[in-house]
Amino acid sequence: MKWLFIALVIVNAAIYGFSQLETPPSSIELTQREKNASAVKVVTGQLGQATAVNVASEPVTASAPQATATATATATAKPTPTSKPTPTPVAEIGRCWRWAGITGEQIDNARMKIQNLSLIASETASGESSKVWVYMPPLASLEIAKQKAAQLAEMGVTDYFVVNNGGRWQNSISLGVFSNREAGERHLAELKALGVKSAVVREKDDTLRQASFSFKNLNSQQSDKLAKLSAQFSGSVLRENKCK
């Protein structure tokens, strides 16, 4: 019995060993460890070098989205508004004036005040050469004389002033002085053509000394000063003339 048991053990051991020799080794599932292994190629030799050069020379496409985004941002950016040019200031156009109707002692006073205001004027006075006077005889009051002077301005008369020196010719309206009677008569005819009916011509009274002042290219501030000055001389007339 003992030898029979030993024989069975030996037989079983031999059968097990034979079965191990016949069974092929279990295969390793490489496909579980690699993915897309069939796509891998090993390239050697000149072909491999050429392939490496081609890969290196290909442009990098990863930066393309960034370049596109930059171009889009540039295209959509709002243009910076340009500043408007500063307009050139327009120079003020000077004005020209004639201040007439200053008589007697008023002339020296007016001349001094013009200098005090730093204004430049050209003075025209009735000198000894002025022999003939065209005028309208004295009216009832200074107010009526001023109203008559305003009518003369509407009629187109430009050279006139109300005499207001308290003398013999108070409230008369002077229409000009001339060197001879012929010039005076010619001016009188021009006045009558405008509709002036009560003007006359006479030899100039030496007691009636007259002067006028002309101003050119005064700015607004200077013109205001001149207007205030003329208002201080009753009967004087300040008129704006065309600058020449």
C-alpha positions as CSV (number, residue, x, y, z in Angstrom):
1,M,0.0,0.0,0.0
2,K,2.8,2.3,0.8
3,W,4.5,1.7,-2.5
4,L,1.2,2.2,-4.3
5,F,0.7,5.7,-2.7
6,I,4.2,6.8,-3.6
7,A,3.6,5.6,-7.2
8,L,0.4,7.7,-7.4
9,V,2.2,10.8,-6.1
10,I,5.0,10.3,-8.7
11,V,2.5,9.8,-11.5
12,N,0.5,12.9,-10.5
13,A,3.7,15.0,-10.3
14,A,4.7,13.8,-13.8
15,I,1.3,14.6,-15.2
16,Y,1.4,18.2,-13.7
17,G,4.9,18.8,-15.0
18,F,4.0,17.6,-18.5
19,S,0.9,19.9,-18.5
20,Q,3.0,22.9,-17.6
21,L,5.4,22.2,-20.5
22,E,2.6,22.0,-23.0
23,T,0.7,25.2,-22.0
24,P,2.1,28.2,-23.9
25,P,3.1,31.3,-21.8
26,S,0.3,33.7,-21.3
27,S,0.5,36.7,-23.8
28,I,0.9,40.2,-22.5
29,E,-1.9,42.4,-23.7
30,L,0.2,45.3,-25.0
31,T,-2.8,46.9,-26.5
32,Q,-4.0,47.7,-23.0
33,R,-0.8,49.7,-22.3
34,E,-0.6,51.6,-25.6
35,K,-3.1,53.5,-27.6
36,N,-2.8,54.0,-31.3
37,A,0.4,51.9,-31.3
38,S,-0.2,51.1,-35.0
39,A,0.2,54.7,-35.8
40,V,3.8,54.8,-34.5
41,K,6.5,54.5,-37.1
42,V,10.2,54.3,-36.6
43,V,12.0,56.1,-39.4
44,T,15.7,55.8,-39.8
45,G,18.3,56.9,-42.3
46,Q,18.0,59.8,-44.8
47,L,14.2,59.6,-44.7
48,G,14.2,60.1,-41.0
49,Q,16.5,63.2,-41.3
50,A,14.4,64.7,-44.1
51,T,11.2,64.1,-42.0
52,A,12.9,65.8,-39.0
53,V,13.8,68.9,-41.1
54,N,10.2,69.1,-42.5
55,V,8.7,69.0,-39.0
56,A,11.1,71.7,-37.8
57,S,10.3,74.0,-40.7
58,E,6.6,73.8,-40.4
59,P,5.0,77.1,-39.0
60,V,3.7,77.0,-35.6
61,T,-0.1,77.2,-35.9
62,A,-0.7,77.5,-32.1
63,S,-0.1,81.3,-32.3
64,A,-2.5,81.8,-35.2
65,P,-5.5,82.4,-32.9
66,Q,-3.5,85.0,-31.0
67,A,-2.6,86.8,-34.2
68,T,-6.2,86.7,-35.3
69,A,-7.4,88.1,-32.0
70,T,-4.8,91.0,-32.3
71,A,-5.9,91.8,-35.8
72,T,-9.6,91.8,-34.7
73,A,-8.9,94.0,-31.7
74,T,-7.1,96.5,-34.0
75,A,-9.9,96.5,-36.5
76,T,-12.6,97.0,-33.9
77,A,-10.7,99.6,-31.9
78,K,-12.4,103.0,-32.1
79,P,-10.3,105.7,-33.8
80,T,-9.0,108.3,-31.4
81,P,-10.8,111.6,-32.1
82,T,-8.5,114.3,-33.4
83,S,-8.5,117.6,-31.7
84,K,-10.1,120.5,-33.5
85,P,-7.7,123.3,-34.6
86,T,-7.9,126.4,-32.5
87,P,-9.7,129.1,-34.4
88,T,-7.6,132.1,-35.2
89,P,-9.1,135.1,-33.4
90,V,-10.5,137.7,-35.7
91,A,-8.9,141.1,-35.3
92,E,-11.3,143.9,-34.4
93,I,-12.0,146.4,-37.2
94,G,-11.3,149.9,-36.1
95,R,-13.9,152.6,-36.4
96,C,-13.6,156.2,-37.6
97,W,-15.3,159.2,-36.0
98,R,-15.7,163.0,-36.6
99,W,-16.4,165.2,-33.6
100,A,-17.6,168.6,-34.7
101,G,-19.4,171.5,-33.1
102,I,-16.7,172.7,-30.7
103,T,-16.6,176.4,-30.6
104,G,-14.8,179.3,-28.8
105,E,-13.2,178.4,-25.5
106,Q,-14.4,174.8,-25.8
107,I,-11.7,174.1,-28.4
108,D,-8.8,174.3,-26.0
109,N,-10.7,172.3,-23.4
110,A,-11.6,169.5,-25.9
111,R,-8.0,169.4,-27.2
112,M,-6.6,168.9,-23.7
113,K,-9.1,166.1,-22.8
114,I,-8.4,164.2,-26.0
115,Q,-4.7,164.2,-25.0
116,N,-5.6,163.0,-21.5
117,L,-7.5,160.0,-23.0
118,S,-4.4,159.1,-25.1
119,L,-6.4,159.5,-28.3
120,I,-4.9,160.7,-31.6
121,A,-7.0,163.1,-33.7
122,S,-6.5,165.4,-36.6
123,E,-7.9,168.9,-35.9
124,T,-9.7,171.1,-38.4
125,A,-10.3,174.7,-37.4
126,S,-11.9,177.6,-39.2
127,G,-8.9,179.9,-39.7
128,E,-8.6,183.3,-41.1
129,S,-8.9,181.8,-44.6
130,S,-12.5,180.8,-43.8
131,K,-14.6,183.8,-44.9
132,V,-18.1,182.4,-45.6
133,W,-20.4,180.6,-43.2
134,V,-23.4,178.4,-44.2
135,Y,-25.8,178.0,-41.4
136,M,-29.4,177.9,-40.1
137,P,-30.4,181.0,-38.0
138,P,-30.8,180.5,-34.2
139,L,-33.9,178.5,-33.2
140,A,-36.2,179.1,-30.3
141,S,-34.5,176.6,-27.9
142,L,-31.6,174.2,-27.8
143,E,-34.0,171.3,-27.7
144,I,-35.7,172.5,-31.0
145,A,-32.2,173.0,-32.5
146,K,-31.2,169.4,-31.7
147,Q,-34.5,168.1,-33.2
148,K,-33.7,170.1,-36.4
149,A,-30.2,168.6,-36.5
150,A,-31.6,165.1,-36.2
151,Q,-33.8,165.9,-39.2
152,L,-30.8,167.0,-41.2
153,A,-29.1,163.7,-40.5
154,E,-32.1,161.8,-41.8
155,M,-32.0,164.0,-44.9
156,G,-28.4,163.0,-45.6
157,V,-26.5,166.0,-44.3
158,T,-23.2,165.0,-42.7
159,D,-21.5,168.2,-41.8
160,Y,-23.5,170.1,-39.1
161,F,-23.5,171.0,-35.4
162,V,-25.6,173.0,-33.0
163,V,-24.0,176.2,-31.7
164,N,-24.2,176.2,-28.0
165,N,-21.6,178.6,-26.7
166,G,-24.1,181.1,-25.1
167,G,-23.1,183.8,-27.6
168,R,-24.8,185.6,-30.4
169,W,-25.4,182.5,-32.5
170,Q,-26.7,180.3,-29.7
171,N,-29.1,177.5,-31.0
172,S,-28.1,178.1,-34.6
173,I,-27.0,175.2,-36.7
174,S,-23.7,175.5,-38.5
175,L,-23.5,173.8,-41.9
176,G,-19.9,174.6,-42.9
177,V,-17.4,177.4,-43.4
178,F,-15.6,178.1,-46.7
179,S,-12.8,180.2,-48.0
180,N,-14.9,182.2,-50.5
181,R,-18.6,183.0,-51.2
182,E,-18.6,180.9,-54.4
183,A,-17.8,177.7,-52.4
184,G,-20.4,178.6,-49.8
185,E,-23.1,179.2,-52.4
186,R,-22.3,175.9,-54.1
187,H,-22.7,174.0,-50.8
188,L,-25.9,175.9,-50.1
189,A,-27.3,174.6,-53.4
190,E,-26.4,171.0,-52.5
191,L,-28.2,171.4,-49.2
192,K,-31.4,172.7,-50.9
193,A,-31.3,169.8,-53.3
194,L,-31.5,167.5,-50.2
195,G,-34.5,169.5,-48.9
196,V,-32.9,172.0,-46.5
197,K,-34.9,175.2,-46.9
198,S,-33.9,177.6,-44.1
199,A,-30.1,177.6,-44.6
200,V,-28.4,180.8,-45.6
201,V,-24.9,182.1,-46.5
202,R,-23.2,185.1,-44.7
203,E,-19.8,186.4,-44.0
204,K,-18.3,184.5,-41.2
205,D,-18.5,186.1,-37.8
206,D,-15.0,186.2,-36.3
207,T,-16.4,185.7,-32.8
208,L,-17.6,182.2,-33.9
209,R,-14.4,180.2,-33.8
210,Q,-15.1,176.5,-34.8
211,A,-13.1,173.3,-34.7
212,S,-13.7,169.6,-35.4
213,F,-11.6,166.5,-34.6
214,S,-11.3,163.3,-36.7
215,F,-10.3,159.9,-35.3
216,K,-9.3,156.8,-37.2
217,N,-9.2,153.1,-36.3
218,L,-10.5,153.4,-32.7
219,N,-11.3,150.1,-30.9
220,S,-14.5,149.6,-28.9
221,Q,-12.9,150.9,-25.6
222,Q,-11.6,154.0,-27.3
223,S,-14.9,154.7,-29.0
224,D,-16.7,154.5,-25.7
225,K,-14.3,157.0,-24.2
226,L,-14.8,159.4,-27.1
227,A,-18.6,159.1,-26.8
228,K,-18.5,159.9,-23.1
229,L,-16.2,162.9,-23.8
230,S,-18.5,164.4,-26.5
231,A,-21.5,164.2,-24.2
232,Q,-19.7,166.7,-21.9
233,F,-19.8,169.4,-24.7
234,S,-23.3,170.5,-25.2
235,G,-24.2,171.1,-28.8
236,S,-21.2,169.1,-30.2
237,V,-21.9,166.2,-32.6
238,L,-20.1,162.9,-32.8
239,R,-20.6,161.0,-36.0
240,E,-19.1,157.8,-37.3
241,N,-17.5,158.0,-40.8
242,K,-16.3,155.5,-43.2
243,C,-12.6,154.8,-42.7
244,K,-10.4,155.7,-45.7
